[in-house]
């Protein structure tokens, strides 16, 4: 008689066994949101709740939204080249808000040397062109599991 | 009804409230935004700790107007909410918003995109916007919405807005939580026969014809006005029709005026008591139904004969009607 919940077990890895919640946002001024939309849809199909914040967000917008929505993960998509400014600012604001349990990953056109620096600053994963959706989904799941472990 | 909506009772001071409450409840009352955000997550999950906090906070709720905003996909509900936010913030009111979007019945996932339309200062603590997926959980999304709204009010929000797609039973249930129910349409959604169909149109207190800069909006306004005149007034209120344009930023203060007029009529009118009673009864029934369902599922799940029974139906050895009878008799015996 037990109703089968729509969530698959794999998707219920967020805090307290809920679906994983992810904020997908594009900081800065480039308008190329196809990648962010494809990732949003893939994560939805993997059973996650994706809050899509869309284009031209400031780091302040993004962190405020992440706090209100109580997300496990923030995914940032940047193709403008401003990643060395915008992503560290997001991490800094998370620190200010004592919210470093929220895991940040990024995607877009980010040169390897920049990616290394950003990882050192606390970005958990960086996806360039050619990253498969399966990889992104798997990474998102393991990052969410890490957040649960820390919280 | 110009400035403030009348409060039912004077609020105790924050200090008074804090001394009597649990630490988490106190953090919400003190305006701790992260505590609020996390509690809403707990409410969505139906965690028992959240129920405890809600019990404590309950006396601090029930005074703020809850405005339900429903309507088909693409009519501009989120843009309208954005306009309402600016309008209300301009009047110095704090606003809490819950936007409900459907979960996929296949993956359980959801894309919640209502934030895209919202323009706001990220440092403005007078706004709290939360997206909620309808999920499929036993407690029902209507109860989660009701609980989340209570948390927002206890947190200090003067006005509460709830956005739903407005199709299907769940949406009507959420819409029913609202003290003022706004239904949004656009020109050319169909002829006036559409307005005769049962559903959302029957429960609107205020109709909005959005995108009123488009041709055909006068016709839509007229059709709805006719519908409103012909409908039996509920508690002495005849539904209002307001043309708006979120793009051209017109009609928003008229919309808010209509909402305030309705709130005032309901609070002071003859139907005020009946409305409160209906909402209380609906909630009590829902809370009980949730428990009864869970109890029944647990009891039946324990039963080894349940699998046998199911197998018999699958194998067509018995029909589902007799099988349900047998299961029900068994359940009655056990409870």
Interface residues (C-beta under 8 A of the other chain):
Chain A: X1 X2 X3 X5 X6 X7 X8 X11 X12 X15 X16 X17 X18 X19 X21 X40 X41 X43 X44 X45 X46 X47 X48 X49 X50 X51 X52 X53 X54 X58 X60 X61 X63 X64 X65 X67 X68 X69 X70 X97 X99
Chain B: X33 X34 X37 X38 X40 X41 X42 X44 X45 X47 X103 X104 X105 X106 X107 X108 X109 X110 X111 X112 X113 X115 X116 X122 X123 X128 X129 X130 X131 X133 X135 X136 X137 X138 X296 X297 X300 X301 X306 X327
